[in-house]
Amino acid sequence: MQSISPETIYRGNYAWEKSLSQISKLTKSPLILGRGVHTNNLRNKIFIDLTNQNLSVNSANLQFDCCYEDISRVKEIILKNNHDSVIAAGGGKVLDSGKYIADCLNIPCISVPLSASTCAGWTALSNIYTKNGQFIKDVALRSCPKILVYDHKFIQTAPSRTLASGIADALAKWYESSITSSTIDDGLVQQAIQISRVLRDQLLIDGEKAFKGKFENPSWRNTVEACGLTAGLVGGIGGEKCRTAAAHAIHNAITQIITPNKFLHGEIVGVGLLLQLRLEEMKNNNKLADQSIKQLFVLMKKLNLPTTIAQLGINVFENNNLEKIANFTCRDKSEIHFLPFAIHKRDIVEVIANFEQQKIKT
């Protein structure tokens, strides 16, 4: 079975208002799930609009990330109040939590992304973390959200940092899927890879203009929909064969190191992407990797994205951090092993140590 996309998608300005009649047919007692203080006003609007549709509405907030503690607590709220759907309104961790909870309880999920930071509003996948933000595992879900509401007016309220993070995460689709799936002769997988290539090109063309420009210009619209929609479509069409690789494996390892400042998913993935390309150069003799790094480095600097692990608040040469990252990156079920060449802990140690000590020349 392959879950390709949400059943119904509303996108553009006032997509939320356009979705209300469909939502009212699907649910009579929804739970609105959110988290951040920054998005309180939007969730209040969602609450009021649903109440005006004569729905019995309740709300709950995550205390941490998409973690089992929060998931269990919210499930109890839903069961106690007989809610018949989850409306997940927020960033990736909220969307992943809402999808997972709905899947567990066999009720529909309606995803309402409030930023363009990830494609989590689209996918049939949830990333589970500890309450401290350490990655545990990916969980494949039975279906994508029933309804996806991608309202540009909502996305506009998000900090620009979330858009930069979304661009980095979406760029990884090409660099990871093209190397893990290039020899697969499944037509849909090959088509998904080509979509990810077009996605990459569009982000390289429009990403900086979207980040620095005005809302609702063509570059901004193209970029936010690339991050939130097209990136999800790549995984939907390609399925599990369009796998993540080193960029996400290194992201998952870096999250094991607790730091005072929290970084967004795509910000860490972006650093992992640069390291993946260094691995391809070192282990697979990829002559184009250095050129790709320089191209990405220029864009990432313009988007104010971190480009080293040190900029994520981690000194890899202290507290055995380098070995911790290498160990988790190379654990048995890691995505690092989807690369078409063998990777060992010593390779991760070497590439990170060299990367952290050098300055990339552009």
ZAPA-501170 format. One record per residue (C-alpha): residue in one letter; z, x, y; residue number from 0. Coordinates in steps of 0.02 Angstrom, whole numbers. Example, Ala and Ser with C-alpha at 12.3 -4.5 7.8 and 13.67 -1.06 7.14 Angstrom:
+----+--------+--------+--------+-----+
| aa |      z |      x |      y |   i |
+----+--------+--------+--------+-----+
|  A |    390 |    615 |   -225 |   0 |
|  S |    357 |    684 |    -53 |   1 |
+----+--------+--------+--------+-----+
end
This chain:
+----+--------+--------+--------+-----+
| aa |      z |      x |      y |   i |
+----+--------+--------+--------+-----+
|  M |      0 |      0 |      0 |   0 |
|  Q |    -42 |     60 |    175 |   1 |
|  S |     30 |    -13 |    336 |   2 |
|  I |   -102 |     22 |    466 |   3 |
|  S |    -44 |    -69 |    621 |   4 |
|  P |     66 |   -204 |    695 |   5 |
|  E |      3 |   -379 |    660 |   6 |
|  T |    -16 |   -423 |    845 |   7 |
|  I |    -26 |   -305 |    994 |   8 |
|  Y |     -7 |   -351 |   1178 |   9 |
|  R |    -49 |   -213 |   1301 |  10 |
|  G |    -74 |   -190 |   1487 |  11 |
|  N |     11 |   -261 |   1641 |  12 |
|  Y |    120 |   -412 |   1604 |  13 |
|  A |     95 |   -395 |   1417 |  14 |
|  W |    275 |   -451 |   1397 |  15 |
|  E |    245 |   -617 |   1484 |  16 |
|  K |     87 |   -643 |   1382 |  17 |
|  S |    183 |   -614 |   1220 |  18 |
|  L |    320 |   -743 |   1249 |  19 |
|  S |    234 |   -892 |   1171 |  20 |
|  Q |    194 |   -792 |   1013 |  21 |
|  I |    371 |   -722 |   1004 |  22 |
|  S |    441 |   -900 |   1021 |  23 |
|  K |    340 |   -953 |    869 |  24 |
|  L |    404 |   -807 |    766 |  25 |
|  T |    590 |   -812 |    805 |  26 |
|  K |    724 |   -934 |    861 |  27 |
|  S |    874 |   -817 |    865 |  28 |
|  P |    825 |   -638 |    907 |  29 |
|  L |    939 |   -489 |    932 |  30 |
|  I |    885 |   -373 |   1072 |  31 |
|  L |    923 |   -192 |   1026 |  32 |
|  G |    932 |    -57 |   1160 |  33 |
|  R |   1029 |     96 |   1213 |  34 |
|  G |   1011 |    182 |   1381 |  35 |
|  V |   1087 |    129 |   1546 |  36 |
|  H |    920 |    168 |   1629 |  37 |
|  T |    837 |     23 |   1537 |  38 |
|  N |    974 |   -106 |   1566 |  39 |
|  N |    875 |   -201 |   1697 |  40 |
|  L |    724 |   -217 |   1584 |  41 |
|  R |    829 |   -277 |   1438 |  42 |
|  N |    912 |   -403 |   1552 |  43 |
|  K |    740 |   -468 |   1601 |  44 |
|  I |    692 |   -480 |   1418 |  45 |
|  F |    855 |   -573 |   1382 |  46 |
|  I |    828 |   -698 |   1524 |  47 |
|  D |    645 |   -728 |   1482 |  48 |
|  L |    687 |   -763 |   1300 |  49 |
|  T |    831 |   -878 |   1348 |  50 |
|  N |    710 |   -973 |   1459 |  51 |
|  Q |    604 |  -1000 |   1303 |  52 |
|  N |    753 |  -1095 |   1230 |  53 |
|  L |    792 |   -957 |   1107 |  54 |
|  S |    968 |   -913 |   1051 |  55 |
|  V |    976 |   -732 |   1109 |  56 |
|  N |   1103 |   -595 |   1081 |  57 |
|  S |   1100 |   -409 |   1121 |  58 |
|  A |   1173 |   -248 |   1051 |  59 |
|  N |   1162 |    -66 |   1103 |  60 |
|  L |   1156 |     92 |   1001 |  61 |
|  Q |   1300 |    211 |   1032 |  62 |
|  F |   1212 |    363 |    962 |  63 |
|  D |   1038 |    397 |    892 |  64 |
|  C |    949 |    312 |    747 |  65 |
|  C |   1098 |    347 |    632 |  66 |
|  Y |   1181 |    258 |    487 |  67 |
|  E |   1338 |    221 |    587 |  68 |
|  D |   1242 |    122 |    718 |  69 |
|  I |   1127 |     44 |    590 |  70 |
|  S |   1273 |    -23 |    487 |  71 |
|  R |   1361 |    -92 |    641 |  72 |
|  V |   1206 |   -182 |    707 |  73 |
|  K |   1165 |   -253 |    535 |  74 |
|  E |   1338 |   -331 |    531 |  75 |
|  I |   1308 |   -411 |    701 |  76 |
|  I |   1143 |   -484 |    642 |  77 |
|  L |   1216 |   -553 |    480 |  78 |
|  K |   1370 |   -625 |    568 |  79 |
|  N |   1264 |   -717 |    696 |  80 |
|  N |   1119 |   -765 |    582 |  81 |
|  H |    987 |   -681 |    691 |  82 |
|  D |    812 |   -701 |    622 |  83 |
|  S |    727 |   -553 |    708 |  84 |
|  V |    757 |   -388 |    797 |  85 |
|  I |    676 |   -352 |    965 |  86 |
|  A |    689 |   -163 |    987 |  87 |
|  A |    669 |   -119 |   1171 |  88 |
|  G |    684 |     64 |   1217 |  89 |
|  G |    628 |    238 |   1166 |  90 |
|  G |    591 |    310 |    995 |  91 |
|  K |    769 |    308 |    927 |  92 |
|  V |    792 |    124 |    974 |  93 |
|  L |    623 |     77 |    902 |  94 |
|  D |    656 |    171 |    740 |  95 |
|  S |    828 |     90 |    724 |  96 |
|  G |    759 |    -84 |    754 |  97 |
|  K |    619 |    -61 |    627 |  98 |
|  Y |    738 |      8 |    495 |  99 |
|  I |    866 |   -131 |    518 | 100 |
|  A |    733 |   -266 |    512 | 101 |
|  D |    660 |   -189 |    355 | 102 |
|  C |    831 |   -183 |    270 | 103 |
|  L |    867 |   -366 |    312 | 104 |
|  N |    689 |   -427 |    279 | 105 |
|  I |    669 |   -501 |    452 | 106 |
|  P |    528 |   -467 |    577 | 107 |
|  C |    537 |   -328 |    706 | 108 |
|  I |    460 |   -345 |    878 | 109 |
|  S |    442 |   -176 |    962 | 110 |
|  V |    444 |   -163 |   1152 | 111 |
|  P |    426 |     22 |   1202 | 112 |
|  L |    501 |     58 |   1372 | 113 |
|  S |    421 |    230 |   1386 | 114 |
|  A |    269 |    323 |   1319 | 115 |
|  S |    377 |    456 |   1237 | 116 |
|  T |    325 |    420 |   1056 | 117 |
|  C |    216 |    307 |    947 | 118 |
|  A |    371 |    235 |    861 | 119 |
|  G |    329 |     61 |    923 | 120 |
|  W |    176 |     62 |    808 | 121 |
|  T |    225 |    147 |    646 | 122 |
|  A |    300 |     94 |    479 | 123 |
|  L |    417 |    243 |    481 | 124 |
|  S |    592 |    279 |    543 | 125 |
|  N |    672 |    449 |    573 | 126 |
|  I |    857 |    450 |    527 | 127 |
|  Y |    979 |    565 |    617 | 128 |
|  T |   1164 |    599 |    616 | 129 |
|  K |   1263 |    526 |    760 | 130 |
|  N |   1256 |    701 |    837 | 131 |
|  G |   1066 |    699 |    836 | 132 |
|  Q |   1033 |    808 |    684 | 133 |
|  F |    880 |    756 |    585 | 134 |
|  I |    916 |    692 |    408 | 135 |
|  K |    754 |    617 |    340 | 136 |
|  D |    602 |    506 |    366 | 137 |
|  V |    605 |    333 |    289 | 138 |
|  A |    442 |    242 |    250 | 139 |
|  L |    455 |     56 |    290 | 140 |
|  R |    367 |    -90 |    208 | 141 |
|  S |    270 |   -137 |    363 | 142 |
|  C |    235 |    -98 |    545 | 143 |
|  P |    318 |   -208 |    676 | 144 |
|  K |    261 |   -389 |    673 | 145 |
|  I |    224 |   -386 |    860 | 146 |
|  L |    203 |   -235 |    975 | 147 |
|  V |    219 |   -268 |   1162 | 148 |
|  Y |    157 |   -119 |   1262 | 149 |
|  D |    183 |   -175 |   1441 | 150 |
|  H |    123 |    -52 |   1571 | 151 |
|  K |    245 |   -121 |   1699 | 152 |
|  F |    387 |    -75 |   1582 | 153 |
|  I |    315 |     98 |   1545 | 154 |
|  Q |    301 |    134 |   1732 | 155 |
|  T |    490 |    126 |   1752 | 156 |
|  A |    520 |    271 |   1632 | 157 |
|  P |    556 |    448 |   1695 | 158 |
|  S |    402 |    560 |   1702 | 159 |
|  R |    489 |    674 |   1578 | 160 |
|  T |    463 |    544 |   1441 | 161 |
|  L |    275 |    544 |   1471 | 162 |
|  A |    268 |    733 |   1457 | 163 |
|  S |    365 |    722 |   1295 | 164 |
|  G |    245 |    589 |   1229 | 165 |
|  I |     96 |    699 |   1270 | 166 |
|  A |    168 |    845 |   1172 | 167 |
|  D |    208 |    734 |   1022 | 168 |
|  A |     35 |    654 |   1023 | 169 |
|  L |    -53 |    822 |   1038 | 170 |
|  A |     31 |    875 |    876 | 171 |
|  K |    -68 |    741 |    782 | 172 |
|  W |   -225 |    846 |    786 | 173 |
|  Y |   -148 |   1016 |    756 | 174 |
|  E |    -45 |    955 |    609 | 175 |
|  S |   -163 |    832 |    522 | 176 |
|  S |   -317 |    942 |    541 | 177 |
|  I |   -237 |   1083 |    443 | 178 |
|  T |   -145 |    981 |    312 | 179 |
|  S |   -288 |    860 |    272 | 180 |
|  S |   -449 |    953 |    311 | 181 |
|  T |   -497 |    969 |    127 | 182 |
|  I |   -460 |    787 |     80 | 183 |
|  D |   -621 |    691 |     45 | 184 |
|  D |   -547 |    519 |     82 | 185 |
|  G |   -657 |    443 |    218 | 186 |
|  L |   -515 |    355 |    309 | 187 |
|  V |   -414 |    515 |    315 | 188 |
|  Q |   -561 |    610 |    388 | 189 |
|  Q |   -590 |    472 |    516 | 190 |
|  A |   -405 |    478 |    564 | 191 |
|  I |   -419 |    666 |    592 | 192 |
|  Q |   -570 |    641 |    704 | 193 |
|  I |   -476 |    508 |    804 | 194 |
|  S |   -336 |    635 |    826 | 195 |
|  R |   -463 |    762 |    890 | 196 |
|  V |   -527 |    639 |   1021 | 197 |
|  L |   -344 |    599 |   1062 | 198 |
|  R |   -309 |    784 |   1090 | 199 |
|  D |   -462 |    805 |   1201 | 200 |
|  Q |   -416 |    654 |   1306 | 201 |
|  L |   -239 |    717 |   1331 | 202 |
|  L |   -302 |    890 |   1381 | 203 |
|  I |   -417 |    807 |   1509 | 204 |
|  D |   -303 |    669 |   1574 | 205 |
|  G |   -126 |    727 |   1534 | 206 |
|  E |    -89 |    824 |   1693 | 207 |
|  K |   -173 |    694 |   1805 | 208 |
|  A |    -70 |    557 |   1721 | 209 |
|  F |     91 |    655 |   1741 | 210 |
|  K |     64 |    696 |   1924 | 211 |
|  G |    -41 |    547 |   1978 | 212 |
|  K |    -11 |    366 |   2023 | 213 |
|  F |     24 |    228 |   1899 | 214 |
|  E |   -121 |    125 |   1837 | 215 |
|  N |   -257 |    250 |   1879 | 216 |
|  P |   -375 |    274 |   1730 | 217 |
|  S |   -295 |    439 |   1679 | 218 |
|  W |   -121 |    362 |   1674 | 219 |
|  R |   -178 |    210 |   1574 | 220 |
|  N |   -277 |    317 |   1452 | 221 |
|  T |   -133 |    437 |   1428 | 222 |
|  V |      9 |    313 |   1401 | 223 |
|  E |    -95 |    214 |   1277 | 224 |
|  A |   -148 |    374 |   1189 | 225 |
|  C |     35 |    422 |   1166 | 226 |
|  G |    103 |    251 |   1119 | 227 |
|  L |    -44 |    170 |   1028 | 228 |
|  T |   -181 |    289 |    972 | 229 |
|  A |    -57 |    415 |    902 | 230 |
|  G |     14 |    275 |    794 | 231 |
|  L |   -159 |    222 |    739 | 232 |
|  V |   -194 |    398 |    673 | 233 |
|  G |    -47 |    387 |    555 | 234 |
|  G |    -89 |    208 |    510 | 235 |
|  I |   -268 |    245 |    458 | 236 |
|  G |   -233 |    416 |    382 | 237 |
|  G |    -75 |    359 |    294 | 238 |
|  E |     40 |    485 |    213 | 239 |
|  K |   -106 |    604 |    187 | 240 |
|  C |   -116 |    631 |    377 | 241 |
|  R |     46 |    725 |    368 | 242 |
|  T |    153 |    814 |    492 | 243 |
|  A |    168 |   1000 |    465 | 244 |
|  A |    257 |   1147 |    545 | 245 |
|  A |    279 |   1073 |    720 | 246 |
|  H |    386 |    930 |    655 | 247 |
|  A |    469 |   1036 |    521 | 248 |
|  I |    528 |   1157 |    655 | 249 |
|  H |    580 |   1011 |    766 | 250 |
|  N |    688 |    944 |    624 | 251 |
|  A |    767 |   1115 |    601 | 252 |
|  I |    802 |   1142 |    786 | 253 |
|  T |    896 |    976 |    794 | 254 |
|  Q |   1023 |   1049 |    672 | 255 |
|  I |   1089 |   1159 |    813 | 256 |
|  I |   1203 |   1056 |    925 | 257 |
|  T |   1177 |   1092 |   1111 | 258 |
|  P |   1263 |   1020 |   1266 | 259 |
|  N |   1099 |    953 |   1335 | 260 |
|  K |    994 |    833 |   1233 | 261 |
|  F |    807 |    858 |   1227 | 262 |
|  L |    675 |    728 |   1189 | 263 |
|  H |    582 |    724 |   1023 | 264 |
|  G |    415 |    778 |   1096 | 265 |
|  E |    493 |    918 |   1199 | 266 |
|  I |    554 |    999 |   1038 | 267 |
|  V |    394 |    960 |    944 | 268 |
|  G |    295 |   1048 |   1081 | 269 |
|  V |    390 |   1209 |   1049 | 270 |
|  G |    365 |   1184 |    863 | 271 |
|  L |    179 |   1163 |    892 | 272 |
|  L |    166 |   1332 |    979 | 273 |
|  L |    260 |   1410 |    833 | 274 |
|  Q |    147 |   1325 |    706 | 275 |
|  L |     -4 |   1403 |    788 | 276 |
|  R |     80 |   1574 |    782 | 277 |
|  L |    111 |   1546 |    596 | 278 |
|  E |    -72 |   1501 |    570 | 279 |
|  E |   -121 |   1662 |    658 | 280 |
|  M |      2 |   1768 |    560 | 281 |
|  K |    -14 |   1690 |    386 | 282 |
|  N |   -187 |   1612 |    384 | 283 |
|  N |   -285 |   1733 |    495 | 284 |
|  N |   -331 |   1591 |    614 | 285 |
|  K |   -430 |   1679 |    750 | 286 |
|  L |   -427 |   1527 |    865 | 287 |
|  A |   -238 |   1503 |    861 | 288 |
|  D |   -203 |   1619 |   1007 | 289 |
|  Q |   -333 |   1531 |   1112 | 290 |
|  S |   -255 |   1363 |   1069 | 291 |
|  I |    -82 |   1427 |   1116 | 292 |
|  K |   -143 |   1485 |   1286 | 293 |
|  Q |   -229 |   1318 |   1317 | 294 |
|  L |    -74 |   1219 |   1269 | 295 |
|  F |     42 |   1336 |   1363 | 296 |
|  V |    -49 |   1304 |   1526 | 297 |
|  L |    -36 |   1116 |   1505 | 298 |
|  M |    145 |   1120 |   1448 | 299 |
|  K |    198 |   1221 |   1600 | 300 |
|  K |    112 |   1095 |   1713 | 301 |
|  L |    206 |    955 |   1625 | 302 |
|  N |    373 |   1047 |   1644 | 303 |
|  L |    391 |   1055 |   1455 | 304 |
|  P |    496 |   1189 |   1370 | 305 |
|  T |    391 |   1324 |   1287 | 306 |
|  T |    526 |   1424 |   1196 | 307 |
|  I |    680 |   1381 |   1093 | 308 |
|  A |    784 |   1469 |   1227 | 309 |
|  Q |    725 |   1338 |   1351 | 310 |
|  L |    797 |   1207 |   1232 | 311 |
|  G |    968 |   1283 |   1263 | 312 |
|  I |    975 |   1384 |   1101 | 313 |
|  N |    989 |   1572 |   1086 | 314 |
|  V |    915 |   1603 |    913 | 315 |
|  F |    996 |   1776 |    908 | 316 |
|  E |   1174 |   1705 |    915 | 317 |
|  N |   1284 |   1612 |    790 | 318 |
|  N |   1163 |   1638 |    646 | 319 |
|  N |   1048 |   1511 |    731 | 320 |
|  L |    887 |   1595 |    677 | 321 |
|  E |    938 |   1590 |    494 | 322 |
|  K |    997 |   1409 |    509 | 323 |
|  I |    828 |   1356 |    581 | 324 |
|  A |    732 |   1454 |    449 | 325 |
|  N |    837 |   1382 |    307 | 326 |
|  F |    813 |   1202 |    362 | 327 |
|  T |    629 |   1227 |    402 | 328 |
|  C |    596 |   1292 |    226 | 329 |
|  R |    707 |   1173 |    126 | 330 |
|  D |    624 |   1097 |    -28 | 331 |
|  K |    563 |    933 |     49 | 332 |
|  S |    513 |   1004 |    218 | 333 |
|  E |    347 |    962 |    299 | 334 |
|  I |    318 |   1149 |    318 | 335 |
|  H |    257 |   1150 |    138 | 336 |
|  F |    111 |   1034 |    183 | 337 |
|  L |     28 |   1187 |    259 | 338 |
|  P |   -114 |   1254 |    149 | 339 |
|  F |    -28 |   1423 |    134 | 340 |
|  A |    144 |   1474 |     74 | 341 |
|  I |    284 |   1490 |    201 | 342 |
|  H |    448 |   1577 |    165 | 343 |
|  K |    608 |   1594 |    264 | 344 |
|  R |    566 |   1772 |    314 | 345 |
|  D |    404 |   1708 |    392 | 346 |
|  I |    499 |   1585 |    501 | 347 |
|  V |    626 |   1717 |    551 | 348 |
|  E |    487 |   1839 |    597 | 349 |
|  V |    378 |   1717 |    694 | 350 |
|  I |    523 |   1644 |    794 | 351 |
|  A |    601 |   1814 |    832 | 352 |
|  N |    434 |   1880 |    894 | 353 |
|  F |    395 |   1721 |    989 | 354 |
|  E |    562 |   1715 |   1080 | 355 |
|  Q |    548 |   1896 |   1136 | 356 |
|  Q |    369 |   1895 |   1198 | 357 |
|  K |    290 |   1821 |   1351 | 358 |
|  I |    130 |   1726 |   1322 | 359 |
|  K |     -9 |   1790 |   1434 | 360 |
|  T |   -122 |   1656 |   1506 | 361 |
+----+--------+--------+--------+-----+
end
